[in-house]
Amino acid sequence: EPTNHLDLEACVWLEEHLASYPKCLLLVSHSQDFLNAVCTHTLWLSGRLLRLYGGNYAKFVQTVEEEERLQLKVYEKQQADIDKLSDFVRVNKANGVASSAKSKKKVLEKLETGAVEKPKLREPSLTFSFPECSRLAPPVLPFDDVSFAYPGSEPLYEALNFGVDCDSRIALVGPNGCGKSTLLKLMSGELSPTEGSVKKHQHCSLGLYHQHSTDVLDLDMAPLPFLRKVFPPSVVKHTEEWWRGYLATFGFSPEQQQSPMGMLSHGQRSRIVFAMLAMKDHTVLLLDEPTNHLDAQSVAWLQSYLEGFKGTVVAITHDRYFLEKSCGWILELERGEGKPFEGNYAEWLEQKAEAMRQERKADSRLQKTLQSELEWVRSSAKARQTKSKARLARYEEMLDAPQKEELSHSASIYIPPGPRLGKQVVEAKGVRKGFGERTLIDGLTFSLPPGGIVGVVGPNGAGKTTLVRMLTGEQAPDEGELVVGESVKMICVDQSRESLQGDNSVFEELSAGLDTITLGTQEVSSRAYCSWFGFTGQAQQKPLSKLSGGERNRVQLAKVLKSGGNVLLLDEPTNDLDVDTLRSLEEAIGAFAGSAVIVSHDRWFLDRVCDHTLAFDAAGGADFFEGSISDYDAWRARRHDSGEDCATSAAG
């Protein structure tokens, strides 16, 4: 417990020191953030057994959760076999076929003797609803000529005027560092404007969820006693039986309700925070990146959760499917101004493009980018699939196309091509990979063609990052072959951001002290290259230690992509990126004369760039499908309806 009684500054110093410590380290700590930042392995002591897991604490929680699900699948299959044999023995015994019944009975007895126990932890469905909130006359949360600046810094906004009304669904969008999180703090009253006023309706009740909301949870306590402590009988007069039923509506089984929250996944902890929010009659919910680190099922749960809320939602998110389905207003923060649009994400793109045409201030590149995304949003599923296949057909043309003539005058991300790819890029033949007794990947077989871009999806802990590590040679398959072609030059952007040097500025990290950067056969100004990733002017001198998560991600992308390769490995490249950078990255990958393997939870991003899908399931199986993630979902639904198994290779 080295962090006990240390202040924040001392904890940060110790974390950085231990993260770069060159020798072995054995650490006992209750601090999840500390464990995640420092540890590369986790030892779990439970039931007098000590088990070793690869990865930090967050990865450990995901792995244990997946093991429980796999155990349930084995249990259910075994129970089905037992039931089938029991029926056979009963029928044959009744019909007088004693020999057959006796033979099967012996098999049945062996099965029952060696049967696995039913897993204790299950993932119940969520059935809760929000309490009815009071309808308030507008405006609920008006901003009148609001300006704000942090001490010693330029103003983030000047003279903002807008109002938040009841029933609104508002998304805040804008580049990293534009002040989205600060705006939520102004709404909540955590910060005050330097000029103007934020006048909250006298009957308005605010509920705030941000990326550190789970820090309020006592991870040593179980959900049930924790909520009863937070809401004691003097505040809320409910019995223990009522609290058990309440937690059940948020998907917590009786066992999970009594399990330490430190053993729950991030998504489950988020549910506890939402359970705390739902205990009060809030009229406005303020959500800062609520979908970060959530898998697809958890994001769908959150969308359903918000559909039942009768009040106002103001959200910051980079998840464009969430923007598309959950938001009715977009407030864009740009150059100190707040620009409201009524509509979801696709409609906002329409309105933004039209506004830019009318103002005649937009450069041709940005208009072209917006138009491209609009065309994609409007296009049919069949048209998107045709476009994906067309990319493979024109791979040779892309490879032979001349590089950009004037890279120094470009304003978008450019990925320099590597050597020409041969016929063999990446081929998996019956690959199996496990850790201890657990099989993570079983019988994986696929072949990635030259120019192909594959999106890798699946539940947390299903083996997506493990596949990336096997492709880079960091790990090896237990069985089978994973062949990387001789012509392949691979570059990898992982989630760790460990290669960034904290004392460097953005410019120093990307330029290595040189005025120009070589991209393929051309040179570009180092400062121009920094600007492609959103770092202009003084932002290039910003120390890496002061960057936000999205800014660090952009630096990591810029640093790795400039090296040039013909196969990209991208592990969650979209985390914390703003929408403009995402669009630029999509265009760059689309124009890249090579292949790519992309692990991402951002389904919109995968739909835009991928022409193949590799979908892992919880039992170690995988489907390799020619088509986008949306095409795959439709194919899988058809297979499910016809009763076919989906854990097989697919084309189409």
C-alpha positions as CSV (number, residue, x, y, z in Angstrom):
1,E,0.0,0.0,0.0
2,P,2.6,2.6,-1.0
3,T,0.1,5.3,-1.9
4,N,-1.6,5.4,1.5
5,H,-1.5,9.0,2.9
6,L,0.4,10.4,-0.1
7,D,-1.0,13.5,-1.8
8,L,-1.9,13.5,-5.5
9,E,1.4,15.1,-6.6
10,A,3.4,12.5,-4.7
11,C,1.3,9.6,-6.1
12,V,1.8,10.9,-9.7
13,W,5.6,11.1,-9.1
14,L,5.7,7.5,-7.6
15,E,3.5,6.2,-10.5
16,E,5.9,7.6,-13.1
17,H,9.0,6.4,-11.3
18,L,7.7,2.8,-10.9
19,A,6.3,2.7,-14.4
20,S,9.9,3.1,-15.8
21,Y,11.6,1.1,-13.0
22,P,14.0,-1.3,-14.8
23,K,13.8,-4.2,-12.4
24,C,11.1,-6.4,-10.9
25,L,8.4,-5.0,-8.7
26,L,5.9,-6.7,-6.4
27,L,3.1,-4.3,-5.5
28,V,0.1,-4.6,-3.1
29,S,-2.3,-1.7,-3.6
30,H,-6.0,-0.9,-3.4
31,S,-5.6,1.9,-5.9
32,Q,-7.0,0.8,-9.3
33,D,-5.5,3.7,-11.2
34,F,-2.1,3.1,-9.7
35,L,-2.2,-0.6,-10.6
36,N,-3.3,0.2,-14.1
37,A,-0.5,2.7,-14.7
38,V,2.3,0.6,-13.1
39,C,1.6,-3.1,-13.5
40,T,2.2,-5.5,-16.4
41,H,0.9,-8.6,-14.6
42,T,-1.6,-9.3,-11.9
43,L,-1.6,-12.0,-9.2
44,W,-5.0,-12.9,-7.9
45,L,-5.3,-14.6,-4.5
46,S,-8.7,-16.3,-4.1
47,G,-9.8,-19.5,-2.4
48,R,-6.2,-20.2,-1.2
49,L,-5.1,-20.3,-4.9
50,L,-2.7,-17.8,-6.5
51,R,-3.2,-17.2,-10.2
52,L,-1.1,-15.1,-12.6
53,Y,-2.7,-12.9,-15.3
54,G,-1.0,-10.9,-18.0
55,G,-1.9,-7.2,-18.1
56,N,-2.8,-4.6,-15.5
57,Y,-5.7,-4.5,-13.1
58,A,-8.3,-3.5,-15.7
59,K,-7.3,-6.3,-18.0
60,F,-7.4,-8.7,-15.1
61,V,-11.0,-7.7,-14.3
62,Q,-12.0,-8.2,-17.9
63,T,-10.3,-11.6,-18.1
64,V,-11.9,-12.9,-14.9
65,E,-15.3,-11.7,-16.2
66,E,-14.8,-13.6,-19.5
67,E,-13.7,-16.7,-17.7
68,E,-17.0,-16.7,-15.8
69,R,-18.9,-16.4,-19.0
70,L,-17.0,-19.3,-20.6
71,Q,-17.6,-21.4,-17.6
72,L,-21.4,-20.8,-18.0
73,K,-21.2,-21.8,-21.6
74,V,-19.5,-25.1,-20.7
75,Y,-22.0,-25.7,-17.9
76,E,-25.0,-25.1,-20.2
77,K,-23.6,-27.5,-22.8
78,Q,-23.0,-30.2,-20.2
79,Q,-26.4,-29.8,-18.8
80,A,-27.9,-30.2,-22.3
81,D,-25.9,-33.4,-22.8
82,I,-27.1,-34.7,-19.4
83,D,-30.8,-34.0,-20.2
84,K,-30.5,-35.6,-23.6
85,L,-28.9,-38.8,-22.2
86,S,-31.5,-38.9,-19.3
87,D,-34.3,-38.8,-21.9
88,F,-32.6,-41.6,-23.9
89,V,-32.2,-43.8,-20.8
90,R,-35.8,-43.2,-19.7
91,V,-37.3,-43.9,-23.2
92,N,-35.3,-47.1,-23.9
93,K,-35.9,-48.4,-20.4
94,A,-39.6,-48.0,-20.9
95,N,-39.4,-49.7,-24.3
96,G,-37.5,-52.6,-22.8
97,V,-34.2,-51.9,-24.6
98,A,-32.2,-52.6,-21.4
99,S,-28.7,-52.9,-23.0
100,S,-28.8,-49.5,-24.7
101,A,-30.3,-47.9,-21.6
102,K,-27.6,-49.5,-19.4
103,S,-24.8,-48.4,-21.7
104,K,-26.0,-44.8,-21.8
105,K,-26.7,-44.7,-18.1
106,K,-23.0,-45.4,-17.4
107,V,-22.1,-42.5,-19.7
108,L,-24.7,-40.4,-17.9
109,E,-23.2,-41.2,-14.5
110,K,-19.7,-40.2,-15.6
111,L,-21.1,-36.9,-16.9
112,E,-22.9,-36.2,-13.7
113,T,-19.9,-37.1,-11.5
114,G,-17.6,-34.8,-13.5
115,A,-20.1,-32.0,-14.1
116,V,-18.8,-28.5,-13.6
117,E,-20.6,-26.3,-11.0
118,K,-23.0,-23.8,-12.2
119,P,-21.3,-20.4,-12.4
120,K,-22.3,-18.1,-9.6
121,L,-22.0,-14.8,-11.4
122,R,-24.5,-14.2,-14.2
123,E,-25.2,-11.2,-16.4
124,P,-28.9,-10.5,-15.8
125,S,-30.9,-8.3,-18.1
126,L,-31.6,-4.7,-17.2
127,T,-35.2,-3.7,-16.6
128,F,-35.0,-0.5,-14.6
129,S,-36.6,2.9,-15.5
130,F,-36.0,6.4,-14.3
131,P,-38.2,8.1,-11.8
132,E,-40.5,10.7,-13.3
133,C,-38.9,14.1,-13.2
134,S,-40.7,17.4,-13.0
135,R,-41.3,19.4,-16.2
136,L,-39.8,22.8,-15.9
137,A,-40.7,25.9,-18.0
138,P,-37.8,27.0,-20.3
139,P,-35.1,28.0,-20.0
140,V,-33.8,25.4,-17.6
141,L,-30.2,26.3,-17.8
142,P,-29.6,29.6,-19.8
143,F,-26.1,30.9,-20.7
144,D,-26.1,34.7,-20.9
145,D,-23.0,36.3,-22.6
146,V,-20.8,33.7,-20.9
147,S,-17.0,34.0,-21.3
148,F,-14.4,31.8,-19.6
149,A,-10.6,31.6,-19.3
150,Y,-8.3,29.7,-17.0
151,P,-5.8,32.0,-15.2
152,G,-3.0,33.0,-17.6
153,S,-4.6,31.4,-20.6
154,E,-6.5,32.6,-23.6
155,P,-10.4,32.6,-23.4
156,L,-12.0,29.3,-24.2
157,Y,-15.2,31.0,-25.1
158,E,-16.5,34.5,-25.4
159,A,-20.1,35.7,-25.1
160,L,-21.8,32.3,-25.3
161,N,-25.6,32.6,-25.5
162,F,-27.8,29.5,-25.5
163,G,-30.3,27.7,-23.3
164,V,-30.9,24.1,-22.2
165,D,-34.6,23.2,-22.1
166,C,-36.5,20.2,-20.7
167,D,-36.5,17.0,-22.8
168,S,-33.5,18.1,-24.9
169,R,-30.8,15.7,-25.9
170,I,-27.7,17.8,-26.6
171,A,-24.2,16.6,-27.7
172,L,-21.2,18.8,-27.2
173,V,-18.7,18.4,-30.1
174,G,-15.4,20.1,-31.0
175,P,-11.7,19.5,-31.1
176,N,-9.7,18.3,-28.1
177,G,-8.9,21.3,-25.8
178,C,-11.8,23.4,-27.0
179,G,-13.5,23.4,-23.6
180,K,-16.2,20.7,-23.7
181,S,-15.6,19.4,-20.2
182,T,-15.2,22.9,-18.9
183,L,-18.6,23.8,-20.3
184,L,-20.1,20.9,-18.3
185,K,-18.4,22.2,-15.2
186,L,-19.9,25.6,-15.8
187,M,-23.3,24.0,-16.1
188,S,-22.8,22.0,-12.9
189,G,-21.6,25.1,-10.9
190,E,-18.1,23.5,-10.3
191,L,-16.7,26.5,-12.2
192,S,-18.0,30.1,-12.6
193,P,-17.8,32.2,-15.7
194,T,-15.2,35.0,-15.9
195,E,-17.9,37.1,-17.5
196,G,-21.7,36.7,-18.0
197,S,-23.9,34.3,-16.0
198,V,-25.3,30.7,-16.0
199,K,-28.7,30.9,-14.3
200,K,-30.0,27.5,-13.2
201,H,-33.8,27.1,-12.8
202,Q,-34.6,27.2,-9.1
203,H,-36.2,23.7,-9.3
204,C,-33.5,22.2,-11.6
205,S,-31.6,19.2,-10.2
206,L,-28.3,18.3,-11.9
207,G,-26.8,14.8,-12.1
208,L,-23.1,14.6,-13.3
209,Y,-21.3,11.6,-14.7
210,H,-17.7,12.0,-15.9
211,Q,-14.7,9.7,-16.6
212,H,-13.7,9.7,-12.9
213,S,-17.2,9.3,-11.4
214,T,-16.4,5.7,-10.4
215,D,-13.7,7.1,-8.1
216,V,-16.5,7.8,-5.5
217,L,-17.0,4.0,-5.2
218,D,-15.3,2.2,-2.4
219,L,-13.9,-0.8,-4.3
220,D,-13.5,-2.8,-1.1
221,M,-17.2,-2.6,-0.5
222,A,-20.0,-4.6,-2.2
223,P,-22.7,-2.7,-4.1
224,L,-25.5,-3.5,-1.6
225,P,-23.8,-2.2,1.6
226,F,-22.2,0.7,-0.3
227,L,-25.6,2.0,-1.5
228,R,-27.1,1.6,1.9
229,K,-24.2,3.6,3.3
230,V,-24.6,6.4,0.7
231,F,-28.3,6.5,1.2
232,P,-28.8,5.7,4.9
233,P,-32.3,5.2,6.5
234,S,-32.3,8.8,7.7
235,V,-32.2,9.9,4.0
236,V,-34.1,7.0,2.2
237,K,-36.4,4.7,4.1
238,H,-36.0,1.4,2.2
239,T,-35.6,-2.1,3.4
240,E,-32.7,-4.4,2.4
241,E,-35.1,-6.4,0.2
242,W,-36.0,-3.2,-1.7
243,W,-32.3,-2.4,-2.3
244,R,-31.7,-5.9,-3.6
245,G,-34.6,-5.5,-6.1
246,Y,-33.3,-2.1,-7.1
247,L,-29.8,-3.4,-7.8
248,A,-31.3,-6.3,-9.8
249,T,-32.9,-3.8,-12.2
250,F,-29.4,-2.6,-13.0
251,G,-28.3,-6.1,-13.9
252,F,-26.7,-7.2,-10.6
253,S,-27.2,-10.8,-9.5
254,P,-27.5,-11.6,-5.7
255,E,-23.8,-12.8,-5.7
256,Q,-22.6,-9.6,-7.5
257,Q,-24.5,-7.4,-5.0
258,Q,-22.3,-8.9,-2.2
259,S,-19.0,-9.0,-4.2
260,P,-16.4,-6.3,-3.7
261,M,-16.7,-3.6,-6.4
262,G,-13.0,-4.0,-7.0
263,M,-13.9,-7.3,-8.7
264,L,-16.5,-5.8,-11.0
265,S,-15.8,-4.6,-14.5
266,H,-15.6,-0.9,-15.4
267,G,-19.0,-1.2,-17.1
268,Q,-20.6,-2.7,-13.9
269,R,-19.1,0.1,-11.8
270,S,-20.6,2.6,-14.2
271,R,-24.0,1.0,-13.6
272,I,-23.6,1.6,-9.9
273,V,-22.9,5.3,-10.5
274,F,-25.9,5.5,-12.7
275,A,-27.9,3.7,-10.0
276,M,-26.8,6.4,-7.6
277,L,-27.9,9.1,-10.1
278,A,-31.3,7.4,-10.6
279,M,-32.0,7.6,-6.9
280,K,-32.6,11.3,-7.2
281,D,-35.2,13.2,-9.2
282,H,-32.7,14.8,-11.6
283,T,-34.1,17.1,-14.4
284,V,-30.7,17.4,-16.2
285,L,-28.0,14.7,-16.7
286,L,-24.5,15.9,-17.6
287,L,-22.4,13.1,-19.2
288,D,-18.7,13.4,-20.0
289,E,-17.5,10.5,-22.3
290,P,-20.0,7.9,-20.9
291,T,-19.2,5.3,-23.5
292,N,-15.4,5.2,-22.9
293,H,-14.1,1.6,-22.4
294,L,-17.7,0.2,-22.8
295,D,-18.2,-2.7,-25.1
296,A,-21.0,-2.7,-27.7
297,Q,-23.5,-4.3,-25.3
298,S,-22.9,-1.8,-22.6
299,V,-23.2,1.1,-25.0
300,A,-26.6,-0.3,-26.1
301,W,-27.6,-0.6,-22.5
302,L,-26.7,3.1,-21.9
303,Q,-28.7,4.2,-24.9
304,S,-31.7,2.2,-23.7
305,Y,-31.2,3.7,-20.2
306,L,-31.3,7.3,-21.6
307,E,-34.4,6.6,-23.7
308,G,-36.4,6.1,-20.5
309,F,-35.2,9.3,-19.0
310,K,-37.8,12.1,-19.3
311,G,-35.4,15.0,-18.5
312,T,-32.6,16.7,-20.3
313,V,-29.3,15.0,-21.3
314,V,-26.1,17.0,-22.2
315,A,-23.3,14.6,-23.3
316,I,-19.7,14.7,-24.5
317,T,-18.8,11.7,-26.6
318,H,-16.7,10.7,-29.6
319,D,-19.0,7.7,-30.3
320,R,-20.8,8.6,-33.5
321,Y,-23.3,5.9,-33.3
322,F,-24.2,7.2,-29.8
323,L,-24.4,10.7,-31.3
324,E,-26.6,9.4,-34.2
325,K,-29.1,7.5,-32.0
326,S,-29.2,9.5,-28.7
327,C,-28.9,13.2,-29.5
328,G,-31.4,15.7,-31.0
329,W,-29.2,18.8,-30.7
330,I,-25.5,19.3,-31.5
331,L,-23.6,22.2,-29.8
332,E,-20.4,22.7,-31.7
333,L,-17.6,24.6,-29.8
334,E,-15.3,26.2,-32.3
335,R,-12.9,29.2,-32.0
336,G,-14.5,30.4,-28.8
337,E,-18.1,30.2,-30.2
338,G,-21.0,27.8,-29.5
339,K,-22.9,26.9,-32.7
340,P,-26.2,25.0,-32.1
341,F,-27.7,22.6,-34.6
342,E,-31.1,20.8,-34.2
343,G,-30.9,17.2,-35.3
344,N,-28.7,14.1,-34.9
345,Y,-25.2,13.6,-36.1
346,A,-26.1,12.9,-39.8
347,E,-28.4,16.0,-39.9
348,W,-25.7,18.1,-38.2
349,L,-23.3,17.1,-41.1
350,E,-25.9,18.3,-43.6
351,Q,-26.5,21.6,-41.8
352,K,-22.7,22.2,-41.2
353,A,-21.9,21.6,-44.9
354,E,-24.7,24.0,-46.0
355,A,-23.6,26.7,-43.5
356,M,-20.1,26.5,-44.8
357,R,-21.2,26.9,-48.3
358,Q,-23.3,29.9,-47.4
359,E,-20.5,31.6,-45.5
360,R,-18.0,30.7,-48.2
361,K,-15.3,30.4,-45.6
362,A,-14.6,26.7,-45.7
363,D,-11.6,25.4,-47.5
364,S,-12.2,22.9,-50.2
365,R,-10.6,20.0,-48.3
366,L,-13.0,20.2,-45.3
367,Q,-16.0,20.6,-47.6
368,K,-14.9,17.5,-49.6
369,T,-14.5,15.6,-46.3
370,L,-18.0,16.5,-45.1
371,Q,-19.5,15.7,-48.5
372,S,-17.8,12.3,-48.5
373,E,-19.2,11.5,-45.0
374,L,-22.6,12.7,-46.0
375,E,-22.6,10.5,-49.1
376,W,-21.6,7.5,-46.9
377,V,-24.4,8.3,-44.4
378,R,-27.0,8.5,-47.2
379,S,-25.8,5.4,-49.1
380,S,-27.5,2.1,-48.9
381,A,-25.8,-1.0,-47.3
382,K,-25.4,-2.6,-50.7
383,A,-23.7,0.5,-52.1
384,R,-21.3,0.5,-49.1
385,Q,-20.4,-3.1,-49.7
386,T,-19.8,-2.4,-53.4
387,K,-17.5,0.4,-52.4
388,S,-15.5,-1.8,-50.0
389,K,-15.0,-4.4,-52.7
390,A,-13.9,-1.7,-55.1
391,R,-11.0,-0.8,-52.8
392,L,-9.5,-4.3,-53.2
393,A,-9.9,-4.1,-57.0
394,R,-8.1,-0.8,-57.3
395,Y,-5.2,-1.7,-54.9
396,E,-2.6,-1.7,-57.7
397,E,-3.8,1.7,-58.9
398,M,-3.5,3.1,-55.4
399,L,0.0,1.7,-55.0
400,D,1.2,3.2,-58.3
401,A,-0.5,6.5,-57.8
402,P,1.9,9.5,-57.3
403,Q,2.4,10.7,-53.8
404,K,0.9,14.1,-52.8
405,E,2.8,16.8,-54.7
406,E,2.8,19.5,-52.1
407,L,2.6,17.8,-48.7
408,S,3.7,21.0,-46.9
409,H,0.4,22.7,-48.0
410,S,-1.8,19.8,-47.0
411,A,-4.1,20.1,-43.9
412,S,-5.0,16.5,-43.4
413,I,-3.3,13.2,-42.2
414,Y,-1.2,11.5,-44.8
415,I,0.1,7.9,-44.4
416,P,3.2,7.3,-46.5
417,P,3.1,4.0,-48.4
418,G,5.7,1.2,-47.7
419,P,7.1,-1.4,-50.0
420,R,4.8,-3.1,-52.5
421,L,2.9,-6.0,-50.9
422,G,3.3,-9.5,-52.2
423,K,0.4,-11.9,-52.6
424,Q,0.7,-13.1,-49.0
425,V,0.0,-10.5,-46.4
426,V,-1.3,-12.1,-43.2
427,E,-2.6,-15.7,-43.0
428,A,-3.8,-17.6,-40.0
429,K,-4.1,-21.4,-40.1
430,G,-5.8,-23.0,-37.1
431,V,-4.3,-20.6,-34.6
432,R,-4.9,-21.4,-30.9
433,K,-3.8,-19.2,-28.0
434,G,-4.5,-19.6,-24.3
435,F,-3.3,-18.5,-21.0
436,G,-3.2,-21.1,-18.3
437,E,-6.3,-23.3,-18.5
438,R,-8.2,-20.7,-20.5
439,T,-8.4,-20.8,-24.3
440,L,-8.6,-17.3,-25.7
441,I,-8.5,-18.0,-29.4
442,D,-9.3,-21.4,-30.9
443,G,-9.0,-22.5,-34.5
444,L,-8.6,-19.1,-36.0
445,T,-8.3,-19.2,-39.8
446,F,-8.3,-16.3,-42.3
447,S,-6.3,-14.7,-45.1
448,L,-6.0,-10.9,-45.5
449,P,-5.6,-9.9,-49.1
450,P,-3.3,-7.1,-50.4
451,G,-5.1,-3.8,-49.8
452,G,-7.6,-5.4,-47.5
453,I,-8.6,-3.5,-44.3
454,V,-10.0,-5.8,-41.6
455,G,-12.0,-4.5,-38.5
456,V,-11.6,-6.7,-35.4
457,V,-14.5,-6.8,-33.0
458,G,-15.7,-8.9,-30.1
459,P,-16.4,-8.7,-26.4
460,N,-13.9,-7.5,-23.8
461,G,-11.2,-10.2,-23.2
462,A,-12.0,-12.1,-26.4
463,G,-8.5,-12.0,-27.7
464,K,-8.4,-8.9,-30.0
465,T,-5.3,-7.3,-28.5
466,T,-3.7,-10.8,-28.2
467,L,-4.1,-11.1,-32.0
468,V,-2.2,-7.8,-32.5
469,R,0.5,-9.0,-30.1
470,M,0.9,-12.3,-32.1
471,L,1.1,-10.3,-35.4
472,T,3.9,-8.2,-34.0
473,G,5.8,-11.2,-32.7
474,E,5.3,-10.2,-29.0
475,Q,3.4,-13.4,-28.4
476,A,3.3,-16.7,-30.3
477,P,0.4,-19.1,-31.0
478,D,0.2,-22.2,-28.9
479,E,-1.0,-24.2,-32.0
480,G,-1.4,-23.5,-35.7
481,E,0.4,-21.0,-37.9
482,L,0.2,-17.2,-38.1
483,V,2.2,-16.3,-41.3
484,V,3.2,-12.8,-42.1
485,G,4.3,-12.3,-45.7
486,E,8.0,-11.6,-46.5
487,S,7.1,-8.3,-48.2
488,V,5.3,-7.0,-45.1
489,K,6.6,-4.0,-43.2
490,M,4.4,-3.7,-40.2
491,I,3.8,-0.6,-38.0
492,C,1.7,-0.7,-34.9
493,V,-0.2,1.9,-32.8
494,D,-1.2,0.3,-29.5
495,Q,-3.3,1.6,-26.6
496,S,-0.4,2.1,-24.1
497,R,1.1,5.3,-25.4
498,E,4.2,4.2,-23.6
499,S,6.7,5.4,-26.2
500,L,5.9,9.1,-25.5
501,Q,8.6,10.9,-23.5
502,G,6.9,13.1,-20.9
503,D,9.5,15.9,-20.9
504,N,9.3,16.5,-24.6
505,S,7.1,19.0,-26.3
506,V,4.8,17.9,-29.1
507,F,7.2,19.3,-31.7
508,E,10.2,17.7,-30.2
509,E,8.5,14.3,-30.0
510,L,7.5,14.3,-33.6
511,S,10.4,16.2,-35.3
512,A,13.3,14.6,-33.3
513,G,14.8,18.1,-33.5
514,L,14.8,18.2,-37.3
515,D,13.1,20.9,-39.5
516,T,11.8,18.3,-42.0
517,I,10.3,14.9,-41.8
518,T,10.7,12.3,-44.6
519,L,7.4,10.7,-45.7
520,G,8.0,8.0,-48.3
521,T,10.0,9.7,-51.1
522,Q,9.1,13.3,-50.0
523,E,10.0,15.7,-47.2
524,V,7.6,17.9,-45.3
525,S,8.1,20.6,-42.8
526,S,8.0,19.3,-39.3
527,R,5.7,22.0,-38.2
528,A,3.3,21.3,-41.1
529,Y,3.3,17.6,-40.2
530,C,2.3,18.5,-36.6
531,S,-0.5,20.7,-37.9
532,W,-2.1,17.7,-39.8
533,F,-2.8,16.2,-36.4
534,G,-4.3,19.3,-35.0
535,F,-1.2,20.9,-33.3
536,T,-0.7,24.4,-34.6
537,G,1.1,27.5,-33.2
538,Q,1.7,27.3,-29.4
539,A,0.1,23.9,-29.2
540,Q,3.3,22.4,-30.8
541,Q,5.3,23.6,-27.7
542,K,2.9,22.0,-25.2
543,P,4.7,19.4,-23.0
544,L,3.4,15.8,-23.5
545,S,2.7,15.6,-19.7
546,K,0.1,18.3,-20.1
547,L,-1.8,16.7,-23.0
548,S,-5.3,15.3,-22.7
549,G,-6.0,11.7,-23.6
550,G,-7.2,12.7,-27.1
551,E,-4.1,14.9,-27.7
552,R,-1.7,12.1,-26.6
553,N,-3.5,9.7,-29.0
554,R,-3.0,12.1,-31.8
555,V,0.8,12.4,-31.0
556,Q,1.1,8.6,-30.9
557,L,-0.6,8.3,-34.3
558,A,1.6,11.0,-35.8
559,K,4.8,9.4,-34.4
560,V,4.1,5.9,-35.6
561,L,2.5,6.7,-39.0
562,K,5.4,8.8,-40.2
563,S,7.7,5.7,-40.2
564,G,6.0,4.2,-43.3
565,G,4.8,0.7,-43.7
566,N,2.6,-1.4,-45.8
567,V,0.5,-3.1,-43.0
568,L,-1.0,-1.0,-40.2
569,L,-1.9,-2.5,-36.9
570,L,-4.2,-0.1,-35.0
571,D,-5.4,-1.1,-31.5
572,E,-8.3,1.3,-30.5
573,P,-7.0,4.2,-32.6
574,T,-10.1,6.3,-32.1
575,N,-10.1,6.6,-28.3
576,D,-10.6,10.2,-27.2
577,L,-10.1,11.6,-30.7
578,D,-12.3,14.5,-31.8
579,V,-14.7,14.1,-34.7
580,D,-12.5,16.2,-37.2
581,T,-9.4,14.1,-36.5
582,L,-11.5,10.9,-36.8
583,R,-12.7,12.0,-40.3
584,S,-9.1,12.9,-41.3
585,L,-7.9,9.5,-40.1
586,E,-10.7,7.7,-42.0
587,E,-9.7,9.5,-45.2
588,A,-6.0,8.7,-44.7
589,I,-6.7,5.0,-44.2
590,G,-9.0,4.9,-47.2
591,A,-6.3,6.3,-49.4
592,F,-3.5,4.2,-47.9
593,A,-1.8,1.9,-50.4
594,G,-1.5,-1.1,-48.1
595,S,-3.4,-3.3,-45.7
596,A,-4.6,-2.7,-42.1
597,V,-5.8,-4.6,-39.1
598,I,-7.9,-2.4,-36.9
599,V,-9.2,-3.2,-33.4
600,S,-11.9,-0.7,-32.4
601,H,-15.1,-0.4,-30.4
602,D,-16.1,2.5,-32.8
603,R,-18.5,0.8,-35.2
604,W,-19.0,3.9,-37.2
605,F,-15.3,4.2,-37.8
606,L,-15.0,0.5,-38.8
607,D,-18.0,0.8,-41.1
608,R,-16.3,3.7,-42.9
609,V,-12.9,2.1,-43.5
610,C,-13.1,-1.7,-43.4
611,D,-13.8,-4.1,-46.2
612,H,-13.4,-7.2,-44.0
613,T,-14.6,-8.1,-40.5
614,L,-13.0,-10.5,-38.0
615,A,-15.5,-11.0,-35.2
616,F,-14.5,-13.0,-32.1
617,D,-17.0,-14.6,-29.8
618,A,-16.7,-15.3,-26.0
619,A,-15.8,-19.0,-26.5
620,G,-12.7,-18.5,-28.6
621,G,-14.3,-18.8,-32.0
622,A,-14.3,-16.2,-34.8
623,D,-16.0,-15.3,-38.1
624,F,-13.9,-13.9,-40.9
625,F,-16.3,-12.0,-43.2
626,E,-15.8,-10.1,-46.5
627,G,-17.7,-6.9,-45.8
628,S,-18.2,-4.2,-43.2
629,I,-19.4,-4.7,-39.7
630,S,-22.9,-3.7,-40.7
631,D,-22.9,-6.3,-43.5
632,Y,-21.6,-8.9,-41.0
633,D,-24.4,-8.1,-38.5
634,A,-27.0,-8.6,-41.2
635,W,-25.3,-11.9,-42.4
636,R,-25.1,-13.1,-38.8
637,A,-28.8,-12.3,-38.2
638,R,-29.8,-14.3,-41.3
639,R,-27.6,-17.3,-40.1
640,H,-29.2,-17.1,-36.7
641,D,-32.7,-17.1,-38.1
642,S,-31.8,-20.2,-40.2
643,G,-30.3,-22.0,-37.2
644,E,-26.7,-22.1,-38.6
645,D,-23.5,-21.7,-36.6
646,C,-21.8,-18.3,-37.1
647,A,-18.4,-19.2,-35.7
648,T,-17.1,-20.2,-39.2
649,S,-15.3,-18.4,-42.0
650,A,-17.6,-16.5,-44.3
651,A,-17.5,-14.7,-47.6
652,G,-20.0,-12.3,-49.1
